[in-house]
Amino acid sequence: MDLNYFYTFKEVAKWGSYTKTGEKLGYAQSSVTTQIKKLEDHYKVKLFERVGRKMRLTQSGEELYYYVEKILALVDEAEERISKKSNLRGTLRVGTVESLAAYFITPYIKDLKGKNPELKILLESGLCPNLKEGTLEGKFDLSIILDRLTKHPELTTIPIRQEKLVMIASPNHRLRSLSGMNLKELEAETLILTEEGCSYRVLLEQLLKEEQVEAKSVISFSSLEAIKQCVADDLGIAIMPEIAVRKDIESGKIIELPFNHEKKPVFTQIVYQKKKWLTPPITQLISSLTS
């Protein structure tokens, strides 16, 4: 079986058109049709059916597509393993949280891209539980998260560094002169939190629950900048990674309140599937992040 037939088959499934596939692959439409016909003759099934103006996979076509993806992935893996080219190609899919995307990871992504200009890097932000799930499902080659140390039987975890979480408030806040924080003080406060599921929101909620503390009100935002602005406007207090607020504290826009979370340390960490083959781009990124 000619592997080119599988590449053609995959493109037809993607575009739903013999003509479009031919344009993308540089083939005549008749050549695309012939290749699909040879696959159908080989497997003795119908692979596509016409629905309106588009070609759609039949049930047999969907079954073949499942195996074709695996076959072509192995072919690509073999090519990358054997290739000695310094300028890496292909696609690297990285998941991370917003705070790390904005304040930590970009120099490393830029460096990797600079060394390998033909490498396509897809960076997607999300919540830690979703990133871990996406890594397990193969959506991401690896994820860089900020959370308690991840322990999962199917994931490898590489800690990069322990991160400090800080409690921030307006410079005029009533708690500004405190030398130590009793969490009971937060019962009279409005907490400005990230969206549910965020690792440091979960940590704060756990600490408050242990101390049987319930804040008078909670405001939620998905945007770190919105949270910082609300804090600066004295609408409440928040907990955030120090890396995300360091410049704002130094400028005097907000202040840091005493807050101890040593019993629940959080780490910037790399997670990837234990069965994952580490391609050269993945290896390069992990090396730069941990060196």
N, C-alpha and C positions, 0 to 999 in steps of 0.2 A: 504494500500500500504506500503510495506517494504521500509523504507528510504534507506536501503543499495542498493536497486535497482537504486536509483537516483545517489548515489556515483559511482556505477559501470558504469551507463550510462555516467556520466560526464567524467570518466576516458577513456572510449572507444572513446568519442568525442575528447579527448585530444591526445591520442596515435594513433588513427586510426587503432587499432588492438585488437582483442579479446585476442590473445596470450600475447601481451605486457601488457595489462590490468590485465590479470590473474597473471602475474609475479609481477606486482607492488602491487596488492592487496592480493596476497597469495592465489588465487583461481585457480582451474583447469580451462582450457579454456572452458570446457563443462558447468561449473557453470556460467561463464560470459555469454555464449550463452543463457543459460536457463533464466537468469535474464532479458536480453534484450528482449527475446521472450515473457516473461510474461508482460513486459511493453507494447510491441506491441499489445499483445492480449487485454490488459486492455484498451488501447486507440484506438484499432482497426485501427492502421495506421502502415506504414513501417517507422522505425526511422533511419535506416542506409542503404546505398547502397554501393556496392563494386566498387571502381574506381581503376583499376590496382591492386596493392597489398594492398591497404589501404581501410578502411571503412570510408565513408563520410556521414555526416548528410543529411537526406532528408529535404525538406522544413518543413515537420511536425516535424522532429527531431530538426530542428533549433528553431521552436516555443516552443517545450517542453524544450529545453536547456535554453531558456530565463527564464522560470518559475522555472526550477530546480535550477539555480543559486540563485534566490531569496529565494527559500525554504531553501536551504542549508545554505545560509548566515544567515537567521533567526535562524536556528538550532544552528549554531556556536555562534550567538549572545546570545541566551538563555543559552548556555553552559557557556559562559564567564561571564554572569551576575550572574548565580547561583553558579559557581565555587568559592571556597574560597582558591584555591591554591596560594601560594606566588610566585611560579616560573611560570610566565605567558608564554603562548605559542601563536602560531599563527604568523601572519605577520603584521608588521607595515610599511606602505609606507609613506615616508616623502619626500617632494620636498623642495628644497632650492636653493639659488643662490650661485655661486662659491665662492664669498668672505666670505660668512657666513659658507659654508662648510669647507673652508680652515682655517678660523681664529676665528670661534666662536662656532659652533655647536658640533664639535666632542667630547669634554669632556662630554657633556650631553648624547650623543648617547652611549659613552663608559660606562658611569655610569648606564644607563638603561639596557644595555646589560649585565653588570656585575651582576646586581641584578636579571636578568631574562635570564640566558644563553640559554634557549630553545626558546627564542623569536627571530624570524627572522626579521631583520630590513633592509629595502631597502631604501637607500638614493640616490636620483637623483637630479642633479643640472640642472638649466635651467634659462631662462629669466623670470622676474616677470609676464608678461602677460600670458606666457605659463603655469606657475605654478598655477596661479589663475584659468585658464581654466581647467587645469588638476584636480584641487581640485573640481571644480564644476562638472566635469564629473565623479568623483569618482576614478580617477587614483591615487590620493594621499589621504591618510587619513587626512593629514593636510600639510600645507606648511609654511615654515619659510622664509619670504621674507624681502628685504630691499627696501623700497619705500615710497612714500607719503602714509598717512594713507588710507587704503583700505575701501571704502564704497560701498557695494554691497548688494542688498536686500536678496540674498540667502547665504551670507557668514557672519560668525562671525569673528570679528577682535579683537585680543588681543595685544595691544602694549607692547613690552618688554622694549625698551629704545630708546631714540632719538640718531641717529648716526651722527657723524660729518663727512662731506666730506671735503677733503683737495685737494688743487691744488699743484701738485708736479713738480719740475724741477731739472735740473742738478745743482750741486753746483756752476758751472761756468756760469750759465744762466745770461743774461743781466738784468733780473728783480729781481735778488737775493736781492738787497738792498731796495726794495720797502717796505714802511710801510703800505701802503694801495693799494688796487687793483681797478683800473678803468678798466672795461671790454673792453673799447676801445683799451687798450694795447694789447689785444689778436688778433686784426686784422692783426698784423704783425707776428703772431705765427703759427706754425704747431701744431694742436691739435692731440694728440694720444688718441683715444677713444676706449671704448669697443664696442661690436657689437650693431647694431641697435635694439632698444627695451629695452636695459638695462636701468634701472630706473635712474641711475645718469647721464648717457649720455643724456637721455631725459630732465632731469632737467637742465643740462648745456645748451642744445640747446634752451630750453625755455627762460633761462636768456639772452642768446646772442640775441635771436630774439626780446625780449622786448627792449634791448638796441640798436637794429639794428646794431649788430656787426657780421661780417662774417670773419672767420679766412682765412688766405691765402691758407691753405691746411689742409687736414684731413687724418690721418692714422688710420685704424681700426684693432683691434686684439680681439680675443675671450679670449686670455690668459692673466691673470693679471700679471704673471711673465714676459711675453714678453713686456707688456706695461711698467712695471717698468724698465726693462733693456734698452728699447729705451729711456726713460726719462733720465736715468743715463748716456747714451751715447750722450746726448744733441741733440736728434733728434726732440724734441718737448716737450710740457708740457701736463699734464693729470690731470684729476680729479678722485679721488678714495676714498673709505671709509678709514678713519683713521686707523681702525683696520687692514687693509691690508698692510699699509705702515709704521706703527709706528716703527718697528725694522729697516727698511731701512733708515728712517730719523735719528733715534738715532745713527746709525752706520756712518752717513755722506755720504752714497751712493747717496742720493737724498736730496733735501731741500723742505721745505714747503713755498709756496707763500701765501700772504694774500688773503683770499677768504671768502666771506660772503654769505651764502645761508639761513639765518634765515627766510626769507620770504617764503621759500619753504623747510620746514623741512622734513627730511626723518627719518623713524623709522624701526628698526628691529621689526617684528610683526609676530604673528601667525594667520593664516587664516584657517578656516574649514567650511564645510557646516553647516548651521543652523539646518538642519534636521539630522545631523550626530549623531549617538549614540556614546558617548565617552567611548570607551573600557578602561579597566584598564591601558593598556600600553600608550594610548593617554593621559589619565589623569595624569599618572606619568610624562610623558615628559613635558606636559604643566606646571605642578606644579614645576618641577625643573627649567624650563626656566624662570618662572615668580617669583620665590622665591628670 
